[in-house]
Amino acid sequence: MERIPILRMGNLLLVTIQVDMHDRLAMTLQDDLTARIVKDKARGVLIDISALDIVDSFIGRMISNTAAMAKILDASTVVVGMQPAVAITLVELGLKLEGVKTALNVEQGIKLLQRRED
Amino acid sequence: MERIPILRMGNLLLVTIQVDMHDRLAMTLQDDLTARIVKDKARGVLIDISALDIVDSFIGRMISNTAAMAKILDASTVVVGMQPAVAITLVELGLKLEGVKTALNVEQGIKLLQRRED
């Protein structure tokens, strides 16, 4: 599979990361996502990482960069579904998901984004 | 990755299939999904297959079986995001997604499931 699907829900976009990220896939995702934010006039992006057991510096940077791109296009990014072990590793490795908000799950993430709209 | 994440949205569950299915992954998904339907008291299941370029008889049967299991647990299943080429192939191969409703995208699928609730 060469693309990560982007699902639209109202004025939000949902991306579920399930596969190991590599350079090209990350770039394709960023291209697709920025295009979709503009096309769908999205105000928020939810990135679900519940399937990821490991978030290394590459994925962390990819998520931060994606959030930065979304922000320029006036969309907020929320990372949802982070596993406890991933949170521990991020802190232990000193990795920061800069410019990214987090929420426990998709529902909480949607609420967070909708609050920001009000 | 050994699991396909199941996302909860209200009383609906969303599954995005992005990776090649094999026996064990399909069984894990069915176990997880039936458990989640009961735990979350879900009334509907959305299966997004927009990332799939090919739906063969194995995946078709897996989707039908999953829908049948969900139905016994009183949850309706809607397949969303089918690519045009997949629809063509399904018909040409004579594969039927029995017991499964389809919708163009997640939003339409949510509307379809909510109509059934009313």
gemmi code that builds the backbone of each chain (N, CA, C; Angstrom):
import gemmi

chains = {
    "A": [
        ("MET", (0.862, -1.185, 0.000), (0.000, 0.000, 0.000), (0.899, 1.236, 0.000)),
        ("GLU", (0.608, 2.172, -0.845), (1.516, 3.294, -1.001), (0.977, 4.591, -0.427)),
        ("ARG", (-0.213, 4.531, 0.123), (-0.838, 5.759, 0.628), (-1.520, 5.485, 1.955)),
        ("ILE", (-1.480, 6.472, 2.819), (-2.255, 6.382, 4.055), (-3.561, 7.126, 3.809)),
        ("PRO", (-4.700, 6.449, 4.015), (-5.965, 7.121, 3.685), (-6.275, 8.261, 4.645)),
        ("ILE", (-6.918, 9.279, 4.110), (-7.341, 10.435, 4.896), (-8.862, 10.465, 4.862)),
        ("LEU", (-9.477, 10.350, 6.037), (-10.938, 10.297, 6.099), (-11.486, 11.636, 6.540)),
        ("ARG", (-12.545, 12.066, 5.890), (-13.157, 13.341, 6.244), (-14.353, 13.122, 7.151)),
        ("MET", (-14.400, 13.884, 8.229), (-15.564, 13.842, 9.112), (-15.933, 15.281, 9.413)),
        ("GLY", (-16.963, 15.777, 8.743), (-17.335, 17.175, 8.899), (-16.177, 18.050, 8.428)),
        ("ASN", (-15.737, 18.978, 9.273), (-14.607, 19.814, 8.869), (-13.291, 19.323, 9.477)),
        ("LEU", (-13.292, 18.046, 9.849), (-12.064, 17.441, 10.374), (-11.570, 16.348, 9.430)),
        ("LEU", (-10.277, 16.118, 9.472), (-9.702, 15.011, 8.710), (-9.077, 14.024, 9.688)),
        ("LEU", (-9.224, 12.749, 9.401), (-8.683, 11.712, 10.286), (-7.682, 10.854, 9.530)),
        ("VAL", (-6.503, 10.735, 10.125), (-5.455, 9.898, 9.541), (-5.095, 8.831, 10.564)),
        ("THR", (-5.150, 7.580, 10.177), (-4.766, 6.491, 11.079), (-3.454, 5.903, 10.583)),
        ("ILE", (-2.417, 6.029, 11.389), (-1.114, 5.495, 10.977), (-0.978, 4.078, 11.490)),
        ("GLN", (-0.847, 3.130, 10.560), (-0.790, 1.713, 10.945), (0.477, 1.049, 10.468)),
        ("VAL", (1.103, 1.642, 9.469), (2.234, 0.961, 8.857), (3.527, 1.677, 9.220)),
        ("ASP", (4.624, 0.984, 9.058), (5.908, 1.600, 9.326), (6.117, 2.740, 8.343)),
        ("MET", (6.496, 3.860, 8.892), (6.698, 5.048, 8.061), (8.079, 4.992, 7.412)),
        ("HIS", (8.143, 5.385, 6.172), (9.447, 5.629, 5.576), (9.340, 6.956, 4.851)),
        ("ASP", (10.497, 7.445, 4.396), (10.577, 8.788, 3.811), (9.475, 9.093, 2.809)),
        ("ARG", (9.355, 8.185, 1.831), (8.452, 8.475, 0.724), (6.996, 8.486, 1.182)),
        ("LEU", (6.667, 7.535, 2.070), (5.290, 7.450, 2.571), (4.948, 8.709, 3.379)),
        ("ALA", (5.923, 9.170, 4.183), (5.703, 10.380, 4.977), (5.487, 11.587, 4.067)),
        ("MET", (6.288, 11.682, 3.005), (6.136, 12.816, 2.085), (4.808, 12.757, 1.350)),
        ("THR", (4.419, 11.544, 0.937), (3.121, 11.387, 0.270), (2.000, 11.804, 1.201)),
        ("LEU", (2.110, 11.390, 2.479), (1.069, 11.745, 3.447), (0.988, 13.258, 3.604)),
        ("GLN", (2.142, 13.912, 3.702), (2.130, 15.363, 3.874), (1.553, 16.068, 2.644)),
        ("ASP", (1.911, 15.575, 1.470), (1.342, 16.133, 0.234), (-0.175, 15.972, 0.214)),
        ("ASP", (-0.610, 14.728, 0.488), (-2.047, 14.415, 0.432), (-2.815, 15.234, 1.465)),
        ("LEU", (-2.238, 15.301, 2.677), (-2.952, 15.939, 3.773), (-3.098, 17.444, 3.530)),
        ("THR", (-2.020, 18.085, 3.106), (-2.116, 19.527, 2.858), (-3.105, 19.803, 1.722)),
        ("ALA", (-3.075, 18.961, 0.692), (-4.019, 19.139, -0.416), (-5.455, 18.988, 0.077)),
        ("ARG", (-5.685, 17.980, 0.946), (-7.035, 17.731, 1.442), (-7.523, 18.837, 2.385)),
        ("ILE", (-6.594, 19.397, 3.182), (-6.990, 20.500, 4.080), (-7.560, 21.643, 3.248)),
        ("VAL", (-6.873, 21.946, 2.155), (-7.321, 23.039, 1.291), (-8.618, 22.660, 0.578)),
        ("LYS", (-8.647, 21.458, -0.008), (-9.802, 21.032, -0.800), (-11.062, 20.930, 0.061)),
        ("ASP", (-10.919, 20.307, 1.239), (-12.088, 20.077, 2.092), (-12.326, 21.221, 3.077)),
        ("LYS", (-11.523, 22.269, 2.999), (-11.612, 23.392, 3.941), (-11.612, 22.884, 5.381)),
        ("ALA", (-10.704, 21.974, 5.681), (-10.676, 21.357, 7.016), (-10.100, 22.319, 8.046)),
        ("ARG", (-10.665, 22.264, 9.254), (-10.186, 23.113, 10.346), (-9.342, 22.336, 11.336)),
        ("GLY", (-9.395, 21.014, 11.253), (-8.631, 20.221, 12.203), (-8.179, 18.899, 11.605)),
        ("VAL", (-7.070, 18.383, 12.141), (-6.539, 17.100, 11.680), (-6.328, 16.202, 12.899)),
        ("LEU", (-6.882, 14.996, 12.852), (-6.671, 14.008, 13.906), (-5.713, 12.950, 13.373)),
        ("ILE", (-4.621, 12.736, 14.095), (-3.687, 11.683, 13.696), (-3.746, 10.592, 14.750)),
        ("ASP", (-4.271, 9.434, 14.373), (-4.399, 8.323, 15.318), (-3.160, 7.444, 15.252)),
        ("ILE", (-2.480, 7.302, 16.387), (-1.266, 6.477, 16.398), (-1.432, 5.282, 17.342)),
        ("SER", (-2.689, 4.864, 17.566), (-2.918, 3.764, 18.509), (-2.290, 2.453, 18.047)),
        ("ALA", (-2.021, 2.341, 16.754), (-1.420, 1.099, 16.254), (0.100, 1.093, 16.391)),
        ("LEU", (0.664, 2.244, 16.749), (2.130, 2.320, 16.823), (2.637, 1.908, 18.205)),
        ("ASP", (3.535, 0.912, 18.219), (4.159, 0.499, 19.477), (5.379, 1.363, 19.769)),
        ("ILE", (5.931, 1.922, 18.723), (7.158, 2.705, 18.851), (6.993, 4.014, 18.083)),
        ("VAL", (7.381, 5.120, 18.699), (7.481, 6.377, 17.961), (8.922, 6.834, 18.085)),
        ("ASP", (9.655, 6.756, 17.007), (11.053, 7.176, 17.051), (11.169, 8.629, 16.589)),
        ("SER", (12.405, 9.112, 16.516), (12.575, 10.531, 16.200), (12.079, 10.851, 14.788)),
        ("PHE", (12.166, 9.876, 13.881), (11.693, 10.124, 12.516), (10.178, 10.368, 12.499)),
        ("ILE", (9.457, 9.468, 13.156), (7.994, 9.629, 13.187), (7.619, 10.888, 13.964)),
        ("GLY", (8.310, 11.123, 15.080), (8.030, 12.317, 15.877), (8.186, 13.579, 15.052)),
        ("ARG", (9.287, 13.634, 14.293), (9.542, 14.820, 13.467), (8.502, 14.918, 12.357)),
        ("MET", (8.148, 13.773, 11.778), (7.145, 13.757, 10.711), (5.829, 14.332, 11.230)),
        ("ILE", (5.429, 13.912, 12.427), (4.172, 14.402, 12.990), (4.253, 15.906, 13.268)),
        ("SER", (5.380, 16.341, 13.843), (5.566, 17.769, 14.114), (5.516, 18.598, 12.828)),
        ("ASN", (6.220, 18.115, 11.802), (6.232, 18.840, 10.531), (4.838, 18.915, 9.915)),
        ("THR", (4.125, 17.786, 9.976), (2.773, 17.753, 9.425), (1.894, 18.766, 10.152)),
        ("ALA", (2.033, 18.814, 11.501), (1.248, 19.767, 12.288), (1.599, 21.199, 11.905)),
        ("ALA", (2.886, 21.447, 11.665), (3.321, 22.799, 11.291), (2.724, 23.198, 9.942)),
        ("MET", (2.705, 22.256, 9.010), (2.117, 22.534, 7.680), (0.626, 22.816, 7.817)),
        ("ALA", (-0.049, 21.983, 8.631), (-1.492, 22.157, 8.822), (-1.771, 23.528, 9.440)),
        ("LYS", (-0.889, 23.924, 10.378), (-1.109, 25.190, 11.084), (-1.044, 26.373, 10.120)),
        ("ILE", (-0.097, 26.309, 9.200), (0.025, 27.386, 8.205), (-1.256, 27.468, 7.381)),
        ("LEU", (-1.888, 26.302, 7.187), (-3.148, 26.257, 6.435), (-4.351, 26.454, 7.358)),
        ("ASP", (-4.064, 26.915, 8.600), (-5.115, 27.267, 9.561), (-5.907, 26.062, 10.061)),
        ("ALA", (-5.248, 24.919, 10.174), (-5.901, 23.734, 10.743), (-5.084, 23.275, 11.956)),
        ("SER", (-5.783, 22.891, 13.028), (-5.100, 22.404, 14.227), (-4.910, 20.892, 14.144)),
        ("THR", (-3.830, 20.415, 14.734), (-3.552, 18.984, 14.697), (-3.603, 18.405, 16.103)),
        ("VAL", (-4.286, 17.280, 16.246), (-4.330, 16.575, 17.523), (-3.913, 15.123, 17.280)),
        ("VAL", (-2.950, 14.671, 18.066), (-2.534, 13.273, 18.007), (-3.339, 12.495, 19.036)),
        ("VAL", (-3.969, 11.412, 18.607), (-4.820, 10.646, 19.529), (-4.389, 9.186, 19.594)),
        ("GLY", (-4.759, 8.543, 20.701), (-4.572, 7.097, 20.833), (-3.165, 6.662, 21.173)),
        ("MET", (-2.362, 7.581, 21.719), (-0.988, 7.194, 22.026), (-0.957, 6.125, 23.118)),
        ("GLN", (-0.201, 5.069, 22.868), (-0.077, 4.013, 23.874), (0.780, 4.500, 25.027)),
        ("PRO", (0.487, 4.018, 26.250), (1.263, 4.431, 27.419), (2.769, 4.255, 27.211)),
        ("ALA", (3.161, 3.122, 26.624), (4.584, 2.852, 26.425), (5.228, 3.890, 25.514)),
        ("VAL", (4.446, 4.385, 24.555), (4.978, 5.388, 23.628), (5.222, 6.704, 24.371)),
        ("ALA", (4.283, 7.057, 25.248), (4.432, 8.288, 26.033), (5.693, 8.203, 26.898)),
        ("ILE", (5.898, 7.028, 27.508), (7.085, 6.827, 28.352), (8.358, 6.986, 27.523)),
        ("THR", (8.363, 6.326, 26.354), (9.555, 6.382, 25.505), (9.845, 7.798, 25.034)),
        ("LEU", (8.795, 8.522, 24.650), (8.986, 9.895, 24.157), (9.688, 10.735, 25.203)),
        ("VAL", (9.226, 10.627, 26.449), (9.821, 11.432, 27.520), (11.243, 10.967, 27.812)),
        ("GLU", (11.419, 9.641, 27.869), (12.752, 9.117, 28.177), (13.769, 9.492, 27.110)),
        ("LEU", (13.320, 9.528, 25.859), (14.230, 9.892, 24.769), (14.341, 11.405, 24.606)),
        ("GLY", (13.530, 12.145, 25.365), (13.574, 13.600, 25.243), (12.967, 14.099, 23.946)),
        ("LEU", (12.128, 13.252, 23.302), (11.479, 13.686, 22.056), (10.250, 14.517, 22.387)),
        ("LYS", (10.103, 15.620, 21.692), (8.913, 16.441, 21.906), (8.111, 16.504, 20.618)),
        ("LEU", (6.814, 16.332, 20.754), (5.948, 16.512, 19.585), (5.579, 17.995, 19.543)),
        ("GLU", (6.487, 18.778, 18.994), (6.277, 20.227, 19.070), (5.109, 20.697, 18.206)),
        ("GLY", (4.348, 21.621, 18.782), (3.224, 22.189, 18.040), (2.059, 21.228, 17.881)),
        ("VAL", (2.096, 20.120, 18.643), (1.069, 19.112, 18.490), (0.319, 18.957, 19.815)),
        ("LYS", (-1.001, 18.970, 19.748), (-1.789, 18.668, 20.924), (-2.100, 17.179, 20.942)),
        ("THR", (-2.367, 16.649, 22.122), (-2.710, 15.233, 22.199), (-4.042, 15.060, 22.919)),
        ("ALA", (-4.703, 13.960, 22.615), (-5.938, 13.603, 23.304), (-5.952, 12.085, 23.433)),
        ("LEU", (-6.722, 11.598, 24.411), (-6.681, 10.165, 24.716), (-7.198, 9.320, 23.559)),
        ("ASN", (-8.275, 9.761, 22.935), (-8.848, 8.969, 21.839), (-9.525, 9.907, 20.833)),
        ("VAL", (-10.056, 9.321, 19.781), (-10.638, 10.121, 18.704), (-11.761, 11.028, 19.231)),
        ("GLU", (-12.612, 10.464, 20.076), (-13.730, 11.262, 20.602), (-13.244, 12.494, 21.350)),
        ("GLN", (-12.252, 12.283, 22.232), (-11.706, 13.406, 22.983), (-11.034, 14.404, 22.029)),
        ("GLY", (-10.379, 13.873, 21.019), (-9.700, 14.726, 20.044), (-10.687, 15.601, 19.285)),
        ("ILE", (-11.820, 15.000, 18.899), (-12.848, 15.755, 18.188), (-13.383, 16.868, 19.093)),
        ("LYS", (-13.625, 16.507, 20.375), (-14.116, 17.521, 21.322), (-13.125, 18.664, 21.457)),
        ("LEU", (-11.842, 18.311, 21.565), (-10.794, 19.327, 21.707), (-10.792, 20.273, 20.512)),
        ("LEU", (-10.888, 19.712, 19.316), (-10.862, 20.542, 18.107), (-12.124, 21.390, 18.005)),
        ("GLN", (-13.268, 20.817, 18.415), (-14.515, 21.577, 18.319), (-14.529, 22.724, 19.322)),
        ("ARG", (-13.917, 22.491, 20.509), (-13.829, 23.572, 21.494), (-13.040, 24.739, 20.933)),
        ("ARG", (-11.971, 24.405, 20.213), (-11.131, 25.467, 19.644), (-11.869, 26.268, 18.581)),
        ("GLU", (-12.881, 25.620, 17.977), (-13.656, 26.313, 16.944), (-14.593, 27.356, 17.537)),
        ("ASP", (-15.074, 27.059, 18.778), (-16.096, 27.933, 19.369), (-15.522, 29.304, 19.735)),
    ],
    "B": [
        ("MET", (3.325, -4.454, 12.472), (2.136, -4.139, 13.264), (1.217, -5.356, 13.255)),
        ("GLU", (0.713, -5.713, 14.390), (-0.040, -6.961, 14.491), (-1.527, -6.746, 14.686)),
        ("ARG", (-1.944, -5.502, 14.773), (-3.353, -5.225, 15.058), (-3.834, -4.084, 14.185)),
        ("ILE", (-5.095, -4.174, 13.789), (-5.711, -3.059, 13.091), (-6.477, -2.252, 14.131)),
        ("PRO", (-6.184, -0.960, 14.275), (-6.850, -0.193, 15.337), (-8.340, -0.012, 15.072)),
        ("ILE", (-9.097, 0.006, 16.145), (-10.538, 0.230, 16.081), (-10.822, 1.533, 16.813)),
        ("LEU", (-11.368, 2.500, 16.093), (-11.607, 3.815, 16.689), (-13.076, 3.966, 17.029)),
        ("ARG", (-13.344, 4.503, 18.200), (-14.715, 4.703, 18.621), (-15.153, 6.133, 18.339)),
        ("MET", (-16.334, 6.271, 17.740), (-16.910, 7.603, 17.532), (-18.370, 7.514, 17.943)),
        ("GLY", (-18.675, 8.012, 19.133), (-20.032, 7.885, 19.653), (-20.371, 6.415, 19.793)),
        ("ASN", (-21.488, 5.989, 19.215), (-21.835, 4.565, 19.301), (-21.451, 3.802, 18.025)),
        ("LEU", (-20.497, 4.383, 17.291), (-19.994, 3.712, 16.090), (-18.523, 3.354, 16.269)),
        ("LEU", (-18.100, 2.312, 15.569), (-16.685, 1.945, 15.554), (-16.164, 2.082, 14.125)),
        ("LEU", (-14.947, 2.586, 14.012), (-14.353, 2.778, 12.686), (-13.083, 1.950, 12.565)),
        ("VAL", (-13.031, 1.166, 11.488), (-11.849, 0.352, 11.206), (-11.323, 0.767, 9.844)),
        ("THR", (-10.063, 1.129, 9.767), (-9.456, 1.482, 8.484), (-8.487, 0.379, 8.096)),
        ("ILE", (-8.780, -0.293, 7.004), (-7.894, -1.383, 6.565), (-6.863, -0.818, 5.597)),
        ("GLN", (-5.599, -0.917, 6.000), (-4.532, -0.336, 5.176), (-3.508, -1.361, 4.759)),
        ("VAL", (-3.455, -2.462, 5.503), (-2.377, -3.414, 5.259), (-2.937, -4.665, 4.606)),
        ("ASP", (-2.045, -5.433, 4.001), (-2.483, -6.688, 3.402), (-2.998, -7.603, 4.500)),
        ("MET", (-4.170, -8.145, 4.267), (-4.791, -9.021, 5.253), (-4.203, -10.421, 5.131)),
        ("HIS", (-3.958, -11.036, 6.251), (-3.665, -12.469, 6.231), (-4.527, -13.097, 7.316)),
        ("ASP", (-4.533, -14.415, 7.343), (-5.436, -15.158, 8.235), (-5.439, -14.645, 9.667)),
        ("ARG", (-4.218, -14.565, 10.241), (-4.135, -14.268, 11.654), (-4.606, -12.843, 11.940)),
        ("LEU", (-4.217, -11.912, 11.046), (-4.621, -10.519, 11.231), (-6.144, -10.390, 11.147)),
        ("ALA", (-6.741, -11.124, 10.194), (-8.196, -11.084, 10.041), (-8.878, -11.635, 11.286)),
        ("MET", (-8.341, -12.726, 11.839), (-8.942, -13.301, 13.040), (-8.793, -12.373, 14.239)),
        ("THR", (-7.608, -11.752, 14.346), (-7.396, -10.794, 15.435), (-8.383, -9.643, 15.322)),
        ("LEU", (-8.573, -9.154, 14.089), (-9.518, -8.042, 13.882), (-10.922, -8.454, 14.302)),
        ("GLN", (-11.336, -9.671, 13.902), (-12.689, -10.122, 14.256), (-12.839, -10.274, 15.770)),
        ("ASP", (-11.816, -10.826, 16.415), (-11.845, -10.943, 17.883), (-11.959, -9.559, 18.524)),
        ("ASP", (-11.072, -8.653, 18.097), (-11.029, -7.304, 18.688), (-12.357, -6.581, 18.471)),
        ("LEU", (-12.854, -6.688, 17.229), (-14.047, -5.919, 16.867), (-15.276, -6.411, 17.627)),
        ("THR", (-15.455, -7.721, 17.705), (-16.619, -8.244, 18.440), (-16.512, -7.859, 19.920)),
        ("ALA", (-15.297, -7.933, 20.461), (-15.112, -7.552, 21.873), (-15.454, -6.079, 22.076)),
        ("ARG", (-15.020, -5.242, 21.117), (-15.267, -3.807, 21.246), (-16.749, -3.450, 21.066)),
        ("ILE", (-17.443, -4.187, 20.176), (-18.880, -3.928, 19.986), (-19.599, -4.125, 21.310)),
        ("VAL", (-19.241, -5.211, 22.012), (-19.885, -5.493, 23.295), (-19.462, -4.461, 24.339)),
        ("LYS", (-18.158, -4.211, 24.433), (-17.628, -3.319, 25.474), (-18.150, -1.885, 25.304)),
        ("ASP", (-18.119, -1.413, 24.054), (-18.511, -0.013, 23.808), (-20.005, 0.122, 23.497)),
        ("LYS", (-20.737, -0.985, 23.546), (-22.157, -0.977, 23.193), (-22.375, -0.317, 21.837)),
        ("ALA", (-21.562, -0.671, 20.865), (-21.609, -0.030, 19.547), (-22.810, -0.513, 18.753)),
        ("ARG", (-23.428, 0.399, 17.999), (-24.571, 0.049, 17.175), (-24.203, -0.073, 15.704)),
        ("GLY", (-23.012, 0.418, 15.358), (-22.626, 0.347, 13.958), (-21.125, 0.225, 13.795)),
        ("VAL", (-20.716, -0.382, 12.674), (-19.295, -0.539, 12.371), (-19.040, 0.010, 10.976)),
        ("LEU", (-18.058, 0.900, 10.860), (-17.651, 1.423, 9.561), (-16.316, 0.783, 9.202)),
        ("ILE", (-16.259, 0.148, 8.044), (-14.988, -0.419, 7.590), (-14.538, 0.375, 6.377)),
        ("ASP", (-13.439, 1.107, 6.543), (-12.929, 1.935, 5.450), (-11.912, 1.145, 4.639)),
        ("ILE", (-12.183, 0.996, 3.335), (-11.246, 0.232, 2.495), (-10.672, 1.117, 1.392)),
        ("SER", (-10.635, 2.433, 1.653), (-10.152, 3.350, 0.601), (-8.686, 3.108, 0.252)),
        ("ALA", (-7.944, 2.466, 1.169), (-6.530, 2.218, 0.879), (-6.315, 0.946, 0.067)),
        ("LEU", (-7.375, 0.163, -0.106), (-7.205, -1.109, -0.811), (-7.391, -0.947, -2.315)),
        ("ASP", (-6.371, -1.375, -3.062), (-6.467, -1.352, -4.524), (-7.137, -2.622, -5.036)),
        ("ILE", (-7.055, -3.649, -4.217), (-7.582, -4.950, -4.622), (-8.410, -5.532, -3.479)),
        ("VAL", (-9.587, -6.046, -3.787), (-10.329, -6.834, -2.800), (-10.531, -8.210, -3.409)),
        ("ASP", (-9.828, -9.187, -2.885), (-9.964, -10.539, -3.421), (-11.013, -11.306, -2.617)),
        ("SER", (-11.192, -12.586, -2.939), (-12.252, -13.350, -2.283), (-11.970, -13.511, -0.797)),
        ("PHE", (-10.692, -13.562, -0.418), (-10.363, -13.693, 1.006), (-10.834, -12.469, 1.795)),
        ("ILE", (-10.477, -11.294, 1.291), (-10.888, -10.063, 1.991), (-12.404, -9.912, 1.939)),
        ("GLY", (-13.002, -10.234, 0.781), (-14.451, -10.134, 0.654), (-15.154, -10.998, 1.693)),
        ("ARG", (-14.666, -12.231, 1.841), (-15.276, -13.151, 2.800), (-15.042, -12.657, 4.225)),
        ("MET", (-13.833, -12.133, 4.469), (-13.510, -11.616, 5.799), (-14.474, -10.490, 6.171)),
        ("ILE", (-14.733, -9.595, 5.209), (-15.640, -8.476, 5.482), (-17.060, -8.997, 5.728)),
        ("SER", (-17.506, -9.939, 4.889), (-18.848, -10.511, 5.064), (-18.985, -11.191, 6.421)),
        ("ASN", (-17.972, -11.980, 6.794), (-18.023, -12.681, 8.077), (-18.055, -11.693, 9.240)),
        ("THR", (-17.221, -10.665, 9.138), (-17.184, -9.657, 10.203), (-18.555, -9.002, 10.345)),
        ("ALA", (-19.180, -8.692, 9.190), (-20.510, -8.071, 9.226), (-21.524, -9.017, 9.860)),
        ("ALA", (-21.416, -10.322, 9.550), (-22.349, -11.304, 10.111), (-22.193, -11.375, 11.629)),
        ("MET", (-20.935, -11.344, 12.100), (-20.683, -11.370, 13.551), (-21.244, -10.118, 14.210)),
        ("ALA", (-21.003, -8.969, 13.569), (-21.500, -7.709, 14.125), (-23.022, -7.736, 14.200)),
        ("LYS", (-23.645, -8.324, 13.165), (-25.103, -8.343, 13.112), (-25.693, -9.147, 14.278)),
        ("ILE", (-25.063, -10.267, 14.581), (-25.529, -11.088, 15.710), (-25.451, -10.277, 16.999)),
        ("LEU", (-24.449, -9.383, 17.054), (-24.293, -8.519, 18.237), (-25.107, -7.235, 18.085)),
        ("ASP", (-26.009, -7.209, 17.094), (-26.937, -6.100, 16.908), (-26.257, -4.809, 16.442)),
        ("ALA", (-25.195, -4.960, 15.670), (-24.536, -3.779, 15.094), (-24.540, -3.913, 13.571)),
        ("SER", (-24.828, -2.809, 12.883), (-24.834, -2.826, 11.420), (-23.447, -2.477, 10.891)),
        ("THR", (-23.099, -3.052, 9.752), (-21.790, -2.799, 9.166), (-21.934, -2.067, 7.837)),
        ("VAL", (-21.138, -1.024, 7.648), (-21.116, -0.311, 6.382), (-19.677, -0.243, 5.897)),
        ("VAL", (-19.462, -0.653, 4.662), (-18.140, -0.539, 4.048), (-18.077, 0.790, 3.309)),
        ("VAL", (-17.052, 1.570, 3.586), (-16.956, 2.895, 2.960), (-15.638, 3.060, 2.208)),
        ("GLY", (-15.643, 3.991, 1.257), (-14.407, 4.383, 0.570), (-13.935, 3.422, -0.499)),
        ("MET", (-14.849, 2.579, -1.004), (-14.407, 1.628, -2.021), (-13.957, 2.345, -3.294)),
        ("GLN", (-12.799, 1.974, -3.777), (-12.301, 2.577, -5.013), (-13.101, 2.041, -6.202)),
        ("PRO", (-13.279, 2.895, -7.233), (-14.041, 2.452, -8.412), (-13.518, 1.143, -8.992)),
        ("ALA", (-12.194, 1.000, -9.069), (-11.611, -0.211, -9.648), (-11.990, -1.445, -8.836)),
        ("VAL", (-12.121, -1.267, -7.516), (-12.481, -2.395, -6.654), (-13.921, -2.832, -6.938)),
        ("ALA", (-14.804, -1.839, -7.108), (-16.203, -2.153, -7.417), (-16.297, -2.919, -8.735)),
        ("ILE", (-15.515, -2.472, -9.711), (-15.512, -3.140, -11.020), (-15.050, -4.585, -10.866)),
        ("THR", (-13.936, -4.760, -10.145), (-13.390, -6.105, -9.966), (-14.360, -7.025, -9.235)),
        ("LEU", (-14.992, -6.483, -8.180), (-15.937, -7.308, -7.410), (-17.026, -7.872, -8.307)),
        ("VAL", (-17.574, -7.004, -9.159), (-18.664, -7.445, -10.037), (-18.139, -8.417, -11.079)),
        ("GLU", (-16.981, -8.077, -11.668), (-16.424, -8.952, -12.701), (-16.096, -10.331, -12.165)),
        ("LEU", (-15.617, -10.402, -10.920), (-15.274, -11.694, -10.321), (-16.498, -12.386, -9.725)),
        ("GLY", (-17.641, -11.673, -9.729), (-18.845, -12.268, -9.151), (-18.796, -12.341, -7.630)),
        ("LEU", (-17.912, -11.539, -7.010), (-17.835, -11.537, -5.547), (-18.928, -10.643, -4.982)),
        ("LYS", (-19.590, -11.159, -3.973), (-20.613, -10.329, -3.328), (-20.217, -10.083, -1.888)),
        ("LEU", (-20.376, -8.845, -1.454), (-20.159, -8.546, -0.037), (-21.502, -8.755, 0.651)),
        ("GLU", (-21.790, -10.024, 0.959), (-23.126, -10.326, 1.474), (-23.350, -9.765, 2.866)),
        ("GLY", (-24.542, -9.230, 3.060), (-24.905, -8.698, 4.377), (-24.206, -7.398, 4.709)),
        ("VAL", (-23.581, -6.789, 3.707), (-22.806, -5.582, 3.963), (-23.402, -4.427, 3.172)),
        ("LYS", (-23.627, -3.307, 3.836), (-24.051, -2.114, 3.120), (-22.814, -1.314, 2.747)),
        ("THR", (-22.937, -0.490, 1.709), (-21.793, 0.328, 1.332), (-22.207, 1.793, 1.278)),
        ("ALA", (-21.228, 2.663, 1.481), (-21.446, 4.100, 1.350), (-20.193, 4.691, 0.733)),
        ("LEU", (-20.358, 5.868, 0.127), (-19.246, 6.448, -0.625), (-18.069, 6.801, 0.279)),
        ("ASN", (-18.355, 7.380, 1.432), (-17.277, 7.782, 2.328), (-17.749, 7.695, 3.782)),
        ("VAL", (-16.859, 8.015, 4.699), (-17.168, 7.872, 6.126), (-18.397, 8.705, 6.500)),
        ("GLU", (-18.445, 9.933, 5.996), (-19.578, 10.795, 6.351), (-20.907, 10.188, 5.931)),
        ("GLN", (-20.948, 9.696, 4.680), (-22.174, 9.071, 4.190), (-22.485, 7.812, 4.992)),
        ("GLY", (-21.442, 7.080, 5.354), (-21.626, 5.863, 6.141), (-22.214, 6.160, 7.507)),
        ("ILE", (-21.721, 7.230, 8.147), (-22.248, 7.625, 9.460), (-23.722, 7.996, 9.323)),
        ("LYS", (-24.032, 8.761, 8.264), (-25.447, 9.154, 8.039), (-26.321, 7.928, 7.859)),
        ("LEU", (-25.834, 6.965, 7.068), (-26.599, 5.740, 6.812), (-26.877, 4.999, 8.115)),
        ("LEU", (-25.859, 4.880, 8.955), (-26.024, 4.156, 10.221), (-26.935, 4.917, 11.170)),
        ("GLN", (-26.834, 6.248, 11.164), (-27.681, 7.026, 12.065), (-29.139, 6.975, 11.629)),
        ("ARG", (-29.366, 6.919, 10.306), (-30.751, 6.785, 9.816), (-31.358, 5.485, 10.312)),
        ("ARG", (-30.549, 4.427, 10.318), (-31.061, 3.127, 10.760), (-31.398, 3.134, 12.246)),
        ("GLU", (-30.730, 4.008, 12.988), (-30.996, 4.102, 14.425), (-32.335, 4.762, 14.725)),
        ("ASP", (-32.723, 5.692, 13.834), (-33.936, 6.479, 14.123), (-35.200, 5.623, 14.044)),
    ],
}
model = gemmi.Model(1)
for chain_id, residues in chains.items():
    chain = gemmi.Chain(chain_id)
    for i, (resn, *xyz) in enumerate(residues, 1):
        res = gemmi.Residue()
        res.name, res.seqid = resn, gemmi.SeqId(i, " ")
        for name, pos in zip(("N", "CA", "C"), xyz):
            atom = gemmi.Atom()
            atom.name, atom.element = name, gemmi.Element(name[0])
            atom.pos, atom.b_iso = gemmi.Position(*pos), 0.0
            res.add_atom(atom)
        chain.add_residue(res)
    model.add_chain(chain)
structure = gemmi.Structure()
structure.add_model(model)
structure.setup_entities()
